[in-house]
Structure formats: structure tokens, C-alpha cells
């Protein structure tokens, strides 16, 4: 329950292990839906098809025999919009509220756009429910083009669609790490659009944020909004080094272990990701979280070992930028990983490199250890000596 008038009718999906067929889940995910009970009743979004039975029961129990007047469609992605057609059939007098792009997608998903039942809204429009009213905020590309959000003026509740969402269940105590992983892997490409949204909603007196995934957010809201400001401007959240590596036979792993030990002996904060064994979304999240990264990989078929190539492509697709990067390659006869990694990184905005670049020939030798020692010192100094690294 959000309040006496605003009810939570979402569902926790504890059995889902992979979100959007690519992001591993440690503790499931929620599909959030809400009902505003007033002179006129509004249902705020539906849920994933996986959760249909429980959600339908939640809705019926909350309505307690009443009929909803409106379904507000914030986002057409199937984990939120899958039950629109079902609800429309069950309540034939219910109006469906969306923007122009919402109904284009509705036609694509369901073969109908419910034309005779549409309430088409645009930026700033207000829907009066009685004691409550919803002001609509268009949020294109946060993270689909049809996304819209709404602010309920009486109870000062912001229905934020996928913004401020998080992997995990409603009562998970820790918010930031899974919210950050969710943000960078799903919304992260669209920092400019998130910044625009934050500017628009800054005029609202928001006391509660109701996202479509994860817990309902209350005090301290300033901290949640501060994180979104930070993440969407691509600024590092922590001073430290994220090391990501892709080793085939273990020699690159040994080199990484040597460097990591040296950095930690110097007092550096270091996190390490083995790209051959982990869900890349964790490494992507930490790459954005820390101000410096080290990439170490084997050469492979004239390029770089595919797990590293995949990671770099993920970073590029999420608009990775404004970081200092160190590079280590391993190649037994024709080292090519360093050039491949550097070429990809140079396509990203604001990337600066910390040298020396290190080339290992099969296995780390004494010269490599000397280079590693030097690299550790440069990483500690920030290497590139720019504000990005400070």
C-alpha cells in the first residue's frame, strides 16, 4: 500500500533468473502496478505475462467489485504492457490513456489501438480523478520512445515508469548496486534524455517515487535523485580501479593478479571481473562506477579474445565515456589485443589512456613485472593527469 487511496498491485517474480534474456538476477524482479482509488479509478500499468494470474487477483481484490475508469499506459514494453488486451476485454467501458506513440505500439503488439477508447495525452496534460489528478510528463528514450510518466499532485507521488527501477524484490535492503546495474545496462545509453527528464520534474514536490521495477522509494529521495544525476552525466561514483580481464589458459589471469596485488598494496580500491565467467552486466556497471579501469586480454584470431570484445561492445552501446583506461595484452606470436581494444576505446567520448601499455609474450616475465610496477604507480597518480582521473 502506498496510501489509503493509492494501492500497490504488482507482483514479485522470484523465479526469473534472466531479465530481458540477458541480465542475470540474484533475487528475481518485480513488475509494479498501482491503482488510484477515487471518484474515478485509474490502474497504473499492467505486468509481465508471467505474472498475469497473481496480478489479476491483486487487481480484483483491490477493486472489490468496482470497475476502473482508466488504464494509464506509461510504457509498452511487454514486462509492463502484456496484459493491456486482457484488461481491456474484462472492463469494456475502461478508457486507455497514452500518447500518440503509445497507441502505435499498441497496434503492433495487439492488432488494435482501441481507437474508440483512447485518451491521448501530451506533455503537461492533466487527468482529473476527483481528489487526485495526474499530470503527464513525456520521457522519450527513457528508455523507449513512447515512455511517459505522471505526477499525482495531491499525494505528491511520481510514477516514474522504468526510471528509478532496480533488480530484486520489494524488501531487498540494499538499493544502490542493483539500481546502478539496472540503470547502466538498460537506461544508460540515454543519459542526455535522463538529464532532460530530471530537469522537467525538478519543479514537482515529489514525496514518493513509484517505479515499474523494484521498491517504492520514499525518504531520502534526494539521494536517489542525486544518483540519477550522477549516472546520467556519466560521472564516476567512486575513486578506484575496475579491472576486467579475459584469459584463455591462465597466464593473463596471473598477470592481472600481480597488478591487483600491487595496487592494493599501494592502498588502491580495486574490483576485479573475469569476463569469461561472469554476466557482463556486473562489469559494465562497475566500469561506469569507478574512475579508472584496466583491461587485460589475450590476442585472438588477429584481434582480441571474444569475451573482451563483447564487453567493449557493451560499453560502447551504453555510451561509455569520461574515463582513464590502462591496457594489457597477451600474445604468443602476433600480439593484436592491445591495438584492437585501443581502436574500439578511441571511438568513445573522453577516453584517456594511462601508460605504459603492456605486452606479455605468453607468460609474464621480469620485465613485465617492472612494467606492472610502473603502471600501478601511474594508475595511483591518475596516469593521464586529467580531471577525469582525479
Secondary structure, 3 states (H helix, E strand, C coil): CCCCCEEECCEEECCCCEECCCEECCCCEEECCEEECCCCCEEECCCCHHHHHHHHHHHHHHHCCCCCCEEECCCCCHHHHCCHHHHHHHCCCCEEEECHHHHHHHHHHHCCCCHHHEEECCCCCEEECCCCEEEEEECCCCCCCCCEEEEECCCCEEECCCCCCCCCCCCCCCCHHHHHHHHHHHHHHHHHHHHHHHHHHCCCCCCEEECCCCCCECCCHHHHHHHHHHHHCCCCCEEEEEEEEECCCCHHHHHHHHHHHHHHHCCCCEEEEECCCCCHHHHHHHHHHEEEEEEEEEEECCEECHHHHHHHHHHHHCCCCCCEEEEEEECCCCCCHHHHHHHHHCCCCCCEECCCCEEECCCCCHHHHHHHHHHHHHHHHCCCCCHHHC
